[in-house]
């Protein structure tokens, strides 16, 4: 045997045998049986997954000899059996960190170890009641489809304190329609498609005892469809509604503790019709509403100081919206009675549209006629979906 190879082999054998068996067991548990650098499983062959055997190296950060890579004259002996100084690695990563000693400094390896072991502890800490089924609802917007990226959804679910269920994602929606959203057929087709997929794919599993405990909803669709989705869901199942943020582009809820002040503006005059203008992501003028449904209309407004696409940043903002939309529905009913429908003109983020549909109560609230603004060819607002009697 080559002398250099023999020396390397002896060193590796020595490193593997340094830790007592109990400490070795604890290290394996903390690492989750995976390489702490590349996350490779350390008890299964990469190519033949049926062949299981331990392939891990126990690699010292501060080497157990001052003459080795990252060795220290004073601390090597002291830290030789300290589990906090040892990483569980695959042989490839072990060789890599020893060859690139400048890149893999002591501080760098400490960070790698800490992040990996913290992740393992976090992921294995989810109890069964914290599993959540992912539901996606994607419809074309202006003949353009924007898919929900699965790994972004998984990350958002885990950051929200849940773990993605191992069951397949429940997909609602339809893409590739030849009709565009300025045509009546588009709304008839999309509403029927949503109802069909909801009643076939999701509702039976919500109602089946013990099957689904939590839902995580990721949706990209025209606003009227999102309100309809919320109405189908109702507020009965435990459902977390997520918002796609533009900056940074993520489905994770952002850490924004600032209050978002929603303002209800009553109508300036009474009318034979009722309109609810929701100006959150964009402004809507009263004149556009009057052009659509006539001059004699009482226009209620729910808005914020500066409407913009990224106004809903945190769950706190979404919760505040839910309370305010319930309040305005109650006020409209109190002032106008129960014999009319509300003409809804929405400019609102994804999550608020779904929650609007969820908080709407069929027996308590007035029916809704949802309008949509079509900027293509300057078509203005047009009627899309009706909810309730």
Protein Blocks (a to p, Z undefined) as FASTA:
>chain_A
ZZklmmmmmmmmmmmmmpcfklmmmmmmmnnopafklopafkbcfklmmbgcdfbdcddf
bdcbfkbghiafklmmmmmmgmklpccddfklmmmmmmmmmlmgfklmmmmmmmmmmmmm
mmmmpcfklpccdddddddeehiacdddfklmmmmmmmnopacdfbdcddeddehiabdc
kbfklmmmmmmmmmmmmmmmmmmmmmpghkambdcddddddfklmmmmmmmnommbccdd
ddddfbdcdfbdcddfbdcdddddddfbdcfbdcddddfkbccdfklmmmmnojbbcddd
dddfbdcfklpmbfklmmmmmmmmmmmmmmmmmmnojmbccdddddddfklmmmmmmmpc
fklmccdddddddfehplopadfbdedZZ
